[in-house]
Amino acid sequence: MKAATGMEHLHIISVLVENKSGVLARVAGLFSRRGFNIYSLAVAPTDDKRFSRITAVVDLDSAPLEQIIMQLDKLINVVSINELAPSDAIEAELLLATVKSDNDIRGQIIQLVGVFEGKIVDVGIASLTVMLAGHPSKLDDFEELIRPYGIVDIQRTGRVALSRL
Amino acid sequence: MQITGAQALVKSLEMEGVEVVFGMPGGAILPVYDPMLDTSIRHILVRHEQGAGHAAEGYAHATGRPGVAIVTSGPAATNIVTALADAYMDSIPLVVITGQVARPYIGTDAFQESDTTGITMGVTKHNWLVTDPNDIPEVVAAAFYIATTGRPGPVLIDLPKDVSNAMMEWHWPESVDELDLPGYHPATTVDQDIIEQAVDLICNSERPVMYVGGGVIKSNASDELLELAEMTGIPVVTTLMARSAFPSAHPLSLGMPGMHGNYTAVTAMQRSDLLISLGARFDDRVTGRVDAFAPEAKVIHVDIDPAELGKIRRPDVAICGDCKPVIEELIHGLKRRDVSGGIDDGNYRVTSRRDISPWLSTIHGWQERYPLIYHQSKEGELLKPQMVIETLRELTPDDTILVTGVGQHQMWASMFWKFKMPRTFVTSGGLGTMGFAVPAAIGAKVGHPERMVWAIDGDGCFQMTAQELVTAAAEGIPVKIAILNNAYLGMVRQWQELFYDERYSEVYLSPDLPDYVKWAEAMGCVGMRVDSPNDVAPVIEKANSIDDRPVVIDFRTDAFEKVYPMVPAGASNDDIILFPGQEEYASGVKEAGSSDSMADSKDEAGASGAGITEAGEGKVESR
C-alpha cells in the first residue's frame, strides 16, 4: 500500500493570512463551498504578529491547483499564497503515538524509536508514548513499523513547510 | 470630537456620499436609527428586509453607485441573505449594515442573535463584525472601497448594539492607502504583450464573435464596445446580464445566447473560431454542456477577476483587467496595425486581417431563417406575453429602465425588449431570485426618479415581494408593474410539460386568487386588468400617464405559451429546440430564397396567426 503522503495529487500551499478572528473559517469555508478537499491543515502565528501562516495540503483530485489558489487569493484577509512543490520545500510534521509495550517487546520499540531519532516522552506499565518529528514520509514509515505492536492512540499535526533557500 | 458609534456610522455614510438607504429598524440597530433623524441621507422604510436588499441592488444596477441597506439583527439579517447572495452572483456593489446583539451577549443565543458574519461569509465579497467603535470609519471606508473596486460585490458590516452606543473619537481616513488591507489589490494594469496576442487572434480569425457579459455594464464600457464592434465588424452576443450593453437594433447585435438564446446567437458561438469574451464568466446557462460548447473556438477571455480566467474554459489569451481600458487597448492595438474589415470601412483600411464577410453573411442567413417568432392570439384567447412586451416597448421612452423577476416572463422580456441604452435592464441572473422585480424597480426608480421604470413580473414572482408596493406608495415612488399573469409557475410548468410528461405538480396558482387589481388598490396603487389584445396598448398608455402612484397591470396571458428556443439543461447548444413550426418557416425562406419572398412567407404566417420579430435585429415586422 502506497503511503498517503507520497500521493502525487497532493500539493502543499502556504497561505499568509491576516491574524484576525474568523480568517480560518473563511479559508475553510471557501474550501468546502468550492468543493475543494483539504488533506491536512496547520495554522500558526508568524514572526510578524499581524500575520499567520496556514499550511494546507490539498487534494488535487477535487480541483485544479490554479483555481484553488485564485479563489483563495480573492479572500480579503489572504495576503499571499505560495505553492510549495515537494522538491522545493522543507516539510516537517510531528507525531505522538502511544504504543502497547509489554516487557518482552519494550526493548524493540525503544530501539525503533532510536533508529528514527524519536523520543520516549511517557512510560506506562504496559505502554509507551513516543514523539517523532520529521518529513511526513518518515512518519508514515515509522507508523507502519509500530502498528504491529498495537497502537493505542496516535496524533499527527499535519505538515508545515517552507521554501528551500 | 467625541460621538457615538452610531453617529460615526451615519457620518461615515455621509462621507461616502450616500444619498439613500433602504432599511427597517429593530432592537439591535436602534442606536443607528436615532442619528438617522438628523442626516440628509434619505431613508426608505421597506416592509421586509429582503425588499431593502433588492431595492439597494436595483439602485446599484441602474446607477452604478453602491446600494446601501440597514437592518437589524437575527431574522432581519437572515431575511437579507437572499439579496446578498443575489448581488454576489451578479457582482452588484452593495453595503449592508446589520445590527448585532451587544458584545457581552454574542455567543449566548441571545434574543434575535444570529451568526450573521458566519452566515453571510459565502455570499459576500467580505464582511466585518465591528468590535471597537473606533474602527467604524475605517470599516465603512473599506466596505465601500471593496464593494466598488475590482469585481464589484456585496459586503456586510455587523454592528453590535453596545458598539453603536459607545463613544469614539471621530476621524476619517484621508485615502484608501490608510486602510489596513494588505491582501486586497484589484487588477490595474494590463501587459501590452498580452494585448498584442489578442490582436493577433482577432486578425487571424474568420468566424469571430464577441461574447459580452455583465462586466461591460459594470465597467461602463458600452461606448468602447460599440467602437470595437463597428471598427472590426465582429458581431456581438449579449448575455442576460449584458442585454443593455449593446443596442438591440444594431446590425451587429445577435441578441442573447444560452439556454433561451435565439438560434443565431447560440449557433454563431457554436460555429465560431474565436470567442472574445468581455466580462462574461461562461455560465452554464450560456455554455450548455461545456465540453460541447464552441468546440472550434479559440478564446480571448477578459475579466477583472483572475479566478474567472480558466475556471470553466481554458482561454488562449487571458486578460485580467477592467473591460473599459482593455477594450480601449484592443482598439489601439488594432488601429496600430491598420486593420479592420468593419462596417465603417471609410475610416480603416484592411491590410492583413482575414476576411470575415462570409461569416457575416452566414450569420445573416441564420437571422433570416430563424428569427424569434410567436403566434398572435386568436379571438377570445388569452394574451400572448411576447405581444404585451413588444407593445410595452413601443409605448415607452428609450431610456426606460426595465426590471424583471425570474422565469418565463424574464426570458421573454430579455428576448423581445429592444435595448437602447446601458443600465436599462435590471434582472436577477446568477441566483435567479423570484420576487426580485418589485423591490428592485423601486431601487432603480429612486436612483433615476426622472426616468420611467417598468417591471415585467410573473404572477408567482409578484406574490413573493408585492408588499414593497406599500413602500413605493408611501414613499411616492411611482414604479409600474406589468404582471404577465398566466396563473402558473410558468417556467416550472414548461419543464414539467417538456421533461416530465406533462405531469403538472404544484405549479397552478389561479389567475384570480389573489385579485391583483384589488390587491394593488389596497396597497395604494392603481390596479388595472387586461384580457383583450385590443386593450393592451390603451391600458399601457394610461399607466404611462400616471406619475403620482405606482401602477399594477394584471395582463391575463396564455399559460400554454413556452419560451423558445430552448437548450435542455445539460445538453449541447447544438441540440437547440426551436419554436414549434419554425423549421417549416425556415424551409419556406430557403425555397423562396429572396427577401421579398420572405416577406410573402411572413404574410402567410400572418394569415394563420403567426407574429414574427427579428432576433436582436430590431426589425419589428408588421403582423
Chai-1 contact restraints between the chains, C-beta under 6 A:
chainA,res_idxA,chainB,res_idxB,connection_type,confidence,min_distance_angstrom,max_distance_angstrom,comment,restraint_id
A,G29,B,M121,contact,1.0,0.0,6.0,A-B,restraint_1
A,G29,B,G122,contact,1.0,0.0,6.0,A-B,restraint_2
A,R33,B,G122,contact,1.0,0.0,6.0,A-B,restraint_3
A,M70,B,P306,contact,1.0,0.0,6.0,A-B,restraint_4
A,M70,B,A307,contact,1.0,0.0,6.0,A-B,restraint_5
A,Q71,B,A307,contact,1.0,0.0,6.0,A-B,restraint_6
A,K74,B,A307,contact,1.0,0.0,6.0,A-B,restraint_7
A,I76,B,H126,contact,1.0,0.0,6.0,A-B,restraint_8
A,I76,B,G183,contact,1.0,0.0,6.0,A-B,restraint_9
A,I76,B,Y184,contact,1.0,0.0,6.0,A-B,restraint_10
A,N77,B,G183,contact,1.0,0.0,6.0,A-B,restraint_11
A,V78,B,G183,contact,1.0,0.0,6.0,A-B,restraint_12
A,V79,B,P182,contact,1.0,0.0,6.0,A-B,restraint_13
A,V79,B,G183,contact,1.0,0.0,6.0,A-B,restraint_14
